[in-house]
Amino acid sequence: MPFQDLRAGLAREIGSFLGEDAAAIEASFGAPPKPEMGHIALPCFTFAKKAGKASNKLAEEICAHLGAKGLRCQVAGPYANISFDLTELYETTLKQVFDKGAQYGADTSGSDQKILVEYCSPNIAKKLAFHHIRSTLIGNVLSNVHKFLGYDTERINFVGDWGTQFCRLMAAFEMWGDKSKLNEKALSASMDHLLEVYVRFHKELEGKPDLLDRVAQIQKRLERGDQGALSLWETIRRISLLAMEQTLKRMHVHFDHVEGESAYLKGIETHLESIKQKAGAEKSEGAWIVQVPEVSTPALIQKSDGTTLYLTRDLVAAMDRFQRFQFDKSYYIVSSQQKLHFQQLFGVLKKMGFEWADKCEHLSFGTVRFGTEKMSTREGNIVILDDLLNQAKELALKECTQKNPTLANKEEVAEMVGIGAIIFGELSSHIQRDIDFNWKHILAFDGETGPYVQYSLVRCYSLFRKATEKGEPAAAFAPLGELKLGAEEEVLLLTLARFRSVLHQVVREKEPFYLSRYLIDLAKTFNRFYYQLPILQATDPQLRAMRLNLVKATQTVLENGFSLLGIQCPKEM
């Protein structure tokens, strides 16, 4: 976007003048407190101290230098507030919007980097639950934005299809399950049956601890390749993956690779011996552990009965991924509760001598709370993700019907609005923050919500329908000419020009929040423009065309932003 390029050019110019690194200058840039004060604010404290000058004096010198270069610059105490040429900003921004359309905001800055993003990654054999949503959505947006900026991006869903939890389910199914209830044409009912026997197992376990012996036997049967156990495992796995894909599709989430822990069982003994040798493993009470520097709890890589663990398989998966992809960065989008696991994982890889272990990063996130009760699959006390999406659709349908009784395609619109509201709500906070899920806030049509931003886009569509009815020419780029932008037009233009720089911020900070926050700001700015200025009612044809061009640009940026978030928007609400 022009703003990104103008900002970088300004940093180079000031850096050259001060004898400073342009990156340091650009990192210091902020926004003036009021739009009329300028487009970029440079605090001069740090640079003035290095130059042995007063901050306001250095700000004056910077403004004098930039003024000689044709830029507007005002001194505000220790700040230099710089404004770009509005005619140039308008014409370069609008031309790019009209030329690039759905690719406006994209670039090739990451084309030389291979990025892996692991997200969602549930234990299967159960329906996706509410607590899976944040990893899924954060990973989806980060993958979308990286790809949009040219990164060679691989999306991985590393499902838990092995280990103790799966074996508990299999033990329960062998005792109480009904194979006729596992049907690919009735996925929801099949998954309900699996949950039913799983919950029963843990209730029975309270009085029958010897059931765990049965679990251990099943795990040994699986690892030995017992055909009866493997057949049941394959059936449950296949149905679980189909059900998971069905739910993810509703949120517009997809993966390049859906891989399970089971994929790394072949040759696990050979890998284990390598890990033990290279990482300096020790035997402790019959089990094998690795002491990891700066981690108080040793990493358990093999149980005393000889079976493997999730950590073991994660180690093998990490080694396999680097061999396959030679990645520049590998992100694991997993809750903060798994901090110890990743400290152990990366620590063992480093002890094995893999320099690429430093390219692996755990992107943790806060908890999403749904009411006050603790979620537990074992007790059957979980919020199923599909149920949540269905309820969102129902509430959105009720809200849309009240606001627009004659709305066509109500079911389709409600799906877009309801699920869009959930996605936007989950991405509207910094990832490290805990979230309290609140239906009233998430589905509100006013305030900082998904439906509010969607409605702003619908308003753009409505304006163009009305323009067509009036015989207005289709929006097409035209130079600004002698027209002067008013305050609301200038702020909207500047916001539109910032889109690509926001996407770079998402990648730099690994924070989808910056995109959702930007879309809220854009919607607010557009709505001020919409309410305060006549658009179709403007009597001057050139003025009317210019304002419609700003509407078209807003429509394009909102569509592109929603696409990156994984949100669809109806034409009417």
Secondary structure, 3 states (H helix, E strand, C coil): CHHHHHHHHHHHHHHHHHCCCHHHHHHHCECCCCHHHCCEEEECHHHHHHHCCCHHHHHHHHHHHHHHCCCEEEEECCEEEEECCHHHHHHHHHHHHHHHHHHCCCCCCCCCCEEEEECCCCECCCCCEHHHHHHHHHHHHHHHHHHHCCCEEEEEEEEECCCHHHHHHHHHHHHHCCHHHCCCCCHHHHHHHHHHHHHHHHHHHCCCCCHHHHHHHHHHHHHHCCHHHHHHHHHHHHHHHHHHHHHHHHCCCCCCEEEEHHHHCCCHHHHHHHHHHHHCCEEECCEEEECCCCCCCCEEEECCCCCECHHHHHHHHHHHHHHHHCCCEEEEECCHHHHHHHHHHHHHHHHCCCHHHHHEEEECCCCEECCCCCCECCCCECCEHHHHHHHHHHHHHHHHHHHCCCCCCHHHHHHHHHHHHHHHHHCCCCCCCCEECCHHHHCCCCCCCHHHHHHHHHHHHHHHHHHHHCCCCCCCCCCCCCCCCCHHHHHHHHHHHCHHHHHHHHHHHCCCHHHHHHHHHHHHHHHHHHHHCCCCCCCCHHHHHHHHHHHHHHHHHHHHHHHHHCCCCCCCC
